[in-house]
Amino acid sequence: MTDPLDKCFAEAKINSLTLRNRLIKAATFEGKSPGGVPSDALVNFHERIGQGGIGMTTIAYCAAESDGRIHEHMMYMHEGIRPELEQFIRTVQLTGAKVAGQLGHCGAFTKNLEFSGKRPLGPSKGTNALGLTYGLSRIAEMTKPQIRERVGVIGRAAGFMKSVGFEAIEIHFGHGYGISQFISPKTNKRKDEYGGSLENRMRFALEVLAEVRKNVGDDYPLLGKISMTDGVPGGVTYDDSVEIAAMLEAGGLDVIICSGGTSSMNPMLLFRGDSMVPGLIKHEKSRLMKIGIRLAAPIMFKDYPYEEMYFLDHAQRIRDRVQCGVCYVGGVCTNDSIRTVMGAGFDFIQLGRALIFDPDFPKQAQERPTYKNGCNHCNKCATLIEAPGGIYCVERPANFA
């Protein structure tokens, strides 16, 4: 019987792109682009990941426009950073890894001090808790011309990303950000053709996908990250996500990434393990926001103990429904887990915290049949996204030195 591990470490294709293996660095925000410019630390981070044998690494949160950033220290796609991005990509490619960028828009979930509009724009009116202390607390409902404008902005950003050398794009359809604010009935209360039924709530997402495809061409690799559930009452459900995946496949997506949770309402559904609350409070600069985190903690930061492959059963439903590529993410830290996921028919696996703990994970897993990663899922790395220097493993701080 063929070892499913062999499948993982064989070459694999996403549309016209060939990867050296089926392991992909998940797009977890690095916190290494001060002022919105990719830094040497960001280059070193992904270069080290590439040296460890990853098939493709993903630069997290490449915002479609300046107002599409959660805060001003995120990159947005514009000509002003073309030289830095081109050099970044060339450097990482020398390791043998392919380079993808995660294309997103924060929608109404923002605390961006450089925000140029009057109010954050979302599918419906509401309150942006993240912006309470930044003068950005009130969400305005997008008009149809504004929806069309945003679709165009995201499409043009995709064309820019292809032009600077990104070899694939991961569109962020999940985690409570701009596109998923339309998909989720929790945040979309519209009464027109962009609200109500799942088909209507998916209209914006599918228009974005079509516009991105138009700007990058049919043979360019497009992945999409979805939330299989928002993890809150009245939000997207696991049943919904099966239909969402089918619609995105019909819309021309090459690979669906099966994630879950929302950064704005239930982040611990994705970050299983120790609570992020102590670290977030420690690194938060605003005294009012520190108080807000403490008050919101019992509701927003629920207890989800870590377990291997915690999304597998739900992701399997999507794997069974669609014919396009499906990427598993969520608790793969051993070769036994790789075997299980590959054996279940998934095409790719995304790795996040495990690669921060051990950037040589791919090489180690290929060379050692019984490899176990060792990450203890303390989640302290995830709380460092706004700390000076960005994320690193507190257990192994020399990993990316």
C-alpha positions as CSV (number, residue, x, y, z in Angstrom):
1,M,0.0,0.0,0.0
2,T,1.3,3.4,-0.9
3,D,2.2,5.7,2.1
4,P,0.0,8.8,1.9
5,L,3.1,10.7,3.0
6,D,4.6,10.0,-0.4
7,K,1.7,11.9,-1.9
8,C,2.4,14.9,0.3
9,F,6.0,15.2,-0.9
10,A,5.4,14.6,-4.5
11,E,5.0,17.5,-7.0
12,A,1.6,19.0,-7.3
13,K,-0.1,21.5,-9.5
14,I,-2.5,24.4,-8.9
15,N,-3.7,25.4,-12.3
16,S,-0.5,26.1,-14.3
17,L,1.8,26.3,-11.2
18,T,3.8,23.3,-10.1
19,L,4.8,23.0,-6.4
20,R,7.6,20.8,-5.1
21,N,5.2,19.4,-2.5
22,R,1.7,19.8,-1.1
23,L,2.6,21.8,2.1
24,I,1.8,25.5,2.0
25,K,2.6,28.2,4.6
26,A,-0.7,29.6,5.8
27,A,-1.3,33.3,5.5
28,T,-0.9,34.4,9.2
29,F,-0.2,38.1,9.6
30,E,3.5,38.6,10.3
31,G,3.5,42.1,11.7
32,K,6.7,42.9,9.7
33,S,5.6,45.7,7.4
34,P,6.0,48.9,9.4
35,G,4.4,51.8,7.6
36,G,2.9,49.4,5.1
37,V,6.3,48.6,3.5
38,P,7.7,45.0,3.4
39,S,10.7,45.0,5.7
40,D,13.9,42.9,5.6
41,A,12.5,41.0,8.6
42,L,9.5,40.0,6.4
43,V,11.8,38.8,3.7
44,N,14.0,36.9,6.1
45,F,10.9,35.3,7.6
46,H,9.6,33.9,4.3
47,E,13.1,33.1,3.0
48,R,13.7,30.9,6.1
49,I,10.3,29.2,5.6
50,G,11.3,28.5,2.0
51,Q,14.7,27.1,3.0
52,G,12.8,24.7,5.3
53,G,11.3,23.0,2.2
54,I,7.8,24.4,2.0
55,G,6.0,24.0,-1.4
56,M,4.6,27.5,-1.3
57,T,4.7,30.4,1.2
58,T,1.9,33.0,1.5
59,I,2.5,36.6,2.4
60,A,-0.4,37.5,4.7
61,Y,-2.9,40.3,4.2
62,C,-2.0,42.1,1.0
63,A,-4.8,44.7,1.2
64,A,-6.5,45.7,-2.0
65,E,-6.3,49.4,-1.1
66,S,-5.2,51.7,1.7
67,D,-8.6,51.8,3.3
68,G,-8.7,48.0,3.1
69,R,-6.2,47.7,5.9
70,I,-7.1,46.9,9.5
71,H,-4.3,49.2,10.5
72,E,-1.7,51.4,8.9
73,H,1.1,48.8,9.3
74,M,-0.3,46.4,6.8
75,M,0.7,46.5,3.1
76,Y,-1.7,47.6,0.4
77,M,-1.1,46.9,-3.2
78,H,0.2,50.0,-5.0
79,E,3.1,51.1,-7.2
80,G,4.9,52.7,-4.3
81,I,6.1,49.3,-3.0
82,R,6.6,47.5,-6.3
83,P,10.5,47.4,-6.0
84,E,10.3,46.0,-2.5
85,L,7.8,43.3,-3.5
86,E,9.7,42.3,-6.6
87,Q,12.9,41.9,-4.7
88,F,11.1,40.1,-1.9
89,I,9.6,37.5,-4.3
90,R,12.9,37.0,-6.2
91,T,14.7,36.3,-2.9
92,V,12.2,33.8,-1.6
93,Q,12.0,32.0,-5.0
94,L,15.7,31.3,-4.8
95,T,14.8,28.8,-2.0
96,G,12.7,26.7,-4.4
97,A,9.4,27.8,-2.8
98,K,6.6,29.3,-4.8
99,V,5.3,32.7,-3.5
100,A,1.6,33.5,-3.1
101,G,0.0,36.6,-1.6
102,Q,-3.2,36.8,0.3
103,L,-5.5,39.4,-1.2
104,G,-8.0,40.9,1.2
105,H,-10.1,43.8,2.3
106,C,-11.0,44.6,5.9
107,G,-14.4,46.0,5.0
108,A,-15.8,47.6,8.1
109,F,-13.4,45.8,10.5
110,T,-10.7,48.5,10.9
111,K,-8.7,50.8,13.2
112,N,-6.6,52.2,10.4
113,L,-5.2,55.6,11.5
114,E,-4.7,56.5,7.8
115,F,-8.4,55.7,6.9
116,S,-9.5,58.3,4.3
117,G,-13.2,57.8,4.2
118,K,-15.9,59.2,6.5
119,R,-16.9,55.8,7.9
120,P,-15.9,52.2,7.3
121,L,-18.1,50.6,4.7
122,G,-19.8,47.3,5.1
123,P,-22.8,45.4,3.7
124,S,-25.0,46.9,6.5
125,K,-25.0,49.6,9.1
126,G,-23.6,48.7,12.5
127,T,-20.9,49.1,15.0
128,N,-17.2,48.5,14.5
129,A,-16.0,47.6,18.0
130,L,-12.3,47.5,16.8
131,G,-12.5,51.2,15.8
132,L,-14.2,52.5,19.0
133,T,-11.2,54.3,20.2
134,Y,-10.1,55.4,16.7
135,G,-13.1,57.4,15.6
136,L,-14.2,54.6,13.3
137,S,-17.0,53.0,15.3
138,R,-19.9,53.6,13.0
139,I,-20.3,51.4,9.9
140,A,-22.0,52.8,6.8
141,E,-24.0,50.6,4.5
142,M,-22.4,50.3,1.0
143,T,-24.4,51.6,-1.9
144,K,-24.5,49.5,-5.1
145,P,-22.0,51.9,-6.9
146,Q,-19.7,51.5,-3.9
147,I,-20.0,47.7,-4.2
148,R,-19.1,47.9,-7.9
149,E,-16.2,50.2,-7.1
150,R,-14.8,47.8,-4.4
151,V,-15.1,44.8,-6.8
152,G,-13.0,46.8,-9.3
153,V,-10.5,47.8,-6.6
154,I,-9.9,44.2,-5.6
155,G,-9.6,43.1,-9.2
156,R,-7.0,45.7,-10.0
157,A,-5.0,44.8,-6.9
158,A,-4.9,41.2,-8.2
159,G,-3.6,42.4,-11.5
160,F,-0.9,44.4,-9.7
161,M,0.1,41.3,-7.6
162,K,0.5,39.2,-10.7
163,S,2.6,42.0,-12.3
164,V,5.1,42.1,-9.4
165,G,5.7,38.4,-9.5
166,F,3.3,36.7,-7.1
167,E,2.9,33.2,-8.5
168,A,-0.6,32.6,-7.0
169,I,-3.2,34.6,-5.1
170,E,-5.2,33.5,-2.1
171,I,-8.4,35.5,-1.9
172,H,-9.6,36.0,1.7
173,F,-13.3,35.1,1.8
174,G,-13.4,34.3,5.5
175,H,-12.6,35.2,9.1
176,G,-15.0,38.2,9.3
177,Y,-13.1,40.4,6.9
178,G,-14.7,42.4,4.0
179,I,-15.9,39.7,1.7
180,S,-17.2,37.4,4.5
181,Q,-19.1,40.4,5.9
182,F,-21.3,40.0,2.9
183,I,-21.4,36.2,3.1
184,S,-22.4,36.1,6.8
185,P,-26.0,36.7,7.8
186,K,-24.6,38.0,11.1
187,T,-23.2,41.1,9.4
188,N,-25.3,41.2,6.2
189,K,-28.8,42.5,6.8
190,R,-29.4,43.9,3.4
191,K,-32.8,43.6,1.7
192,D,-31.6,43.9,-1.9
193,E,-30.0,41.4,-4.2
194,Y,-26.8,41.4,-2.0
195,G,-28.7,40.2,1.1
196,G,-31.1,37.6,2.3
197,S,-30.6,34.1,0.8
198,L,-27.2,32.5,0.7
199,E,-27.2,32.9,-3.1
200,N,-27.7,36.7,-2.7
201,R,-25.1,37.0,0.1
202,M,-22.6,35.2,-2.1
203,R,-23.2,37.6,-5.0
204,F,-20.4,40.0,-3.9
205,A,-17.9,37.2,-3.3
206,L,-18.6,35.8,-6.8
207,E,-18.4,39.2,-8.4
208,V,-15.0,39.6,-6.7
209,L,-13.8,36.2,-7.9
210,A,-14.9,36.9,-11.5
211,E,-13.1,40.3,-11.5
212,V,-10.0,38.8,-10.1
213,R,-10.0,36.1,-12.7
214,K,-10.5,38.6,-15.4
215,N,-7.5,40.6,-14.2
216,V,-5.1,37.6,-13.9
217,G,-6.2,35.2,-16.7
218,D,-7.5,31.7,-16.8
219,D,-4.2,29.9,-16.2
220,Y,-3.3,31.8,-13.1
221,P,-3.6,29.9,-9.7
222,L,-6.4,31.2,-7.5
223,L,-7.0,29.9,-4.0
224,G,-9.7,31.0,-1.6
225,K,-9.9,30.8,2.2
226,I,-13.4,30.4,3.6
227,S,-14.8,30.2,7.1
228,M,-16.7,26.9,7.3
229,T,-18.5,28.5,10.3
230,D,-18.4,31.9,11.9
231,G,-18.6,30.1,15.3
232,V,-21.4,32.5,16.5
233,P,-25.2,32.2,16.5
234,G,-26.7,33.7,13.4
235,G,-23.6,33.4,11.4
236,V,-22.3,31.1,8.6
237,T,-22.8,27.4,9.5
238,Y,-21.0,24.3,8.5
239,D,-23.9,23.4,6.3
240,D,-23.7,26.7,4.6
241,S,-20.0,26.3,3.9
242,V,-20.6,23.2,1.7
243,E,-22.8,25.3,-0.6
244,I,-20.4,28.2,-0.4
245,A,-17.5,25.9,-1.6
246,A,-19.7,24.6,-4.5
247,M,-20.5,28.2,-5.6
248,L,-16.8,29.2,-5.5
249,E,-15.9,26.1,-7.5
250,A,-18.5,27.0,-10.1
251,G,-17.1,30.5,-10.1
252,G,-13.7,29.3,-11.2
253,L,-11.6,29.0,-8.0
254,D,-8.8,26.5,-8.2
255,V,-8.4,25.6,-4.5
256,I,-10.6,26.0,-1.5
257,I,-9.0,26.4,1.9
258,C,-11.3,25.1,4.6
259,S,-10.7,27.4,7.7
260,G,-13.1,28.6,10.3
261,G,-13.9,31.3,12.9
262,T,-13.9,35.1,12.8
263,S,-11.2,37.5,13.9
264,S,-14.0,39.9,15.0
265,M,-16.2,37.5,16.9
266,N,-14.6,34.1,17.6
267,P,-10.9,33.9,16.8
268,M,-10.2,31.0,19.1
269,L,-12.2,28.6,16.9
270,L,-9.2,28.8,14.6
271,F,-6.4,29.3,17.2
272,R,-7.1,26.2,19.3
273,G,-5.0,26.0,22.4
274,D,-4.1,28.5,25.1
275,S,-6.1,31.8,25.3
276,M,-4.6,34.8,23.4
277,V,-6.2,37.3,25.9
278,P,-3.1,37.7,28.2
279,G,-0.8,38.4,25.3
280,L,-3.2,40.7,23.5
281,I,-3.7,42.8,26.6
282,K,0.1,42.9,27.2
283,H,0.8,44.2,23.7
284,E,-2.2,46.5,23.2
285,K,-1.1,50.2,23.4
286,S,-4.6,51.7,24.1
287,R,-5.7,51.6,27.7
288,L,-9.3,51.7,26.7
289,M,-8.8,48.7,24.3
290,K,-7.1,46.8,27.1
291,I,-10.3,47.2,29.2
292,G,-12.4,46.3,26.1
293,I,-10.4,43.1,25.6
294,R,-10.9,42.1,29.3
295,L,-14.7,42.8,29.1
296,A,-15.1,40.9,25.8
297,A,-12.9,38.0,26.7
298,P,-15.7,35.7,28.1
299,I,-17.8,36.1,25.0
300,M,-15.2,36.5,22.2
301,F,-12.4,34.3,23.4
302,K,-13.9,31.0,24.1
303,D,-12.1,28.0,25.4
304,Y,-11.1,25.5,22.6
305,P,-8.5,23.0,23.7
306,Y,-6.1,22.0,21.0
307,E,-6.5,18.7,19.2
308,E,-5.0,17.4,16.0
309,M,-7.0,17.9,12.8
310,Y,-9.7,19.8,14.5
311,F,-11.5,20.8,11.3
312,L,-11.2,17.5,9.5
313,D,-14.7,16.1,9.7
314,H,-16.2,19.4,8.5
315,A,-13.6,19.9,5.8
316,Q,-14.3,16.4,4.6
317,R,-17.8,17.4,3.7
318,I,-16.4,20.0,1.3
319,R,-13.8,17.5,-0.1
320,D,-16.7,15.2,-0.9
321,R,-18.8,17.9,-2.5
322,V,-16.4,19.6,-4.9
323,Q,-14.1,18.5,-7.7
324,C,-11.6,21.4,-7.5
325,G,-8.6,21.3,-5.2
326,V,-9.2,21.4,-1.5
327,C,-6.6,22.5,1.1
328,Y,-6.9,21.4,4.7
329,V,-5.8,23.8,7.5
330,G,-6.2,23.3,11.3
331,G,-4.0,21.2,13.6
332,V,-1.5,19.2,11.5
333,C,1.7,18.7,13.6
334,T,2.7,15.1,13.0
335,N,3.3,12.8,10.1
336,D,0.4,10.7,11.2
337,S,-1.8,13.7,10.7
338,I,-0.4,14.3,7.2
339,R,-1.1,10.7,6.3
340,T,-4.7,11.0,7.6
341,V,-5.3,14.2,5.6
342,M,-3.7,13.0,2.4
343,G,-5.4,9.7,2.7
344,A,-8.8,11.5,3.0
345,G,-8.3,12.9,-0.4
346,F,-7.2,16.5,0.4
347,D,-4.8,18.1,-2.2
348,F,-2.8,20.4,0.1
349,I,-2.2,21.2,3.7
350,Q,-1.6,24.7,5.1
351,L,0.7,25.1,8.2
352,G,0.9,28.1,10.5
353,R,2.1,27.9,14.0
354,A,3.9,24.7,13.4
355,L,6.2,26.4,10.9
356,I,6.9,29.3,13.3
357,F,8.0,26.7,15.8
358,D,10.0,24.7,13.3
359,P,10.5,26.3,9.8
360,D,12.2,23.0,8.8
361,F,8.9,21.1,9.3
362,P,8.7,20.0,5.6
363,K,12.3,18.7,5.4
364,Q,12.0,17.0,8.8
365,A,8.6,15.4,8.0
366,Q,10.0,14.1,4.7
367,E,13.2,12.6,6.3
368,R,11.7,11.3,9.5
369,P,8.7,9.0,9.1
370,T,7.6,9.5,12.8
371,Y,8.1,13.3,12.9
372,K,6.2,15.3,15.5
373,N,6.4,19.0,15.4
374,G,6.5,20.0,19.1
375,C,4.5,23.2,19.0
376,N,2.6,23.5,22.3
377,H,-0.1,25.8,20.9
378,C,0.5,28.5,23.5
379,N,-0.6,31.0,20.9
380,K,1.8,33.6,22.1
381,C,3.1,34.0,18.6
382,A,-0.3,35.1,17.4
383,T,-0.5,37.9,20.0
384,L,2.7,39.5,18.7
385,I,1.3,40.8,15.4
386,E,1.4,44.4,16.6
387,A,4.5,44.0,18.9
388,P,7.8,45.5,17.7
389,G,9.3,43.2,15.2
390,G,6.2,41.1,14.7
391,I,5.6,37.4,15.3
392,Y,8.1,34.8,16.4
393,C,8.1,31.6,18.4
394,V,8.7,32.5,22.1
395,E,10.0,29.0,22.7
396,R,12.5,29.3,19.8
397,P,13.2,33.0,19.2
398,A,16.3,32.3,17.2
399,N,14.4,30.5,14.4
400,F,14.2,33.6,12.2
401,A,17.2,35.6,13.5
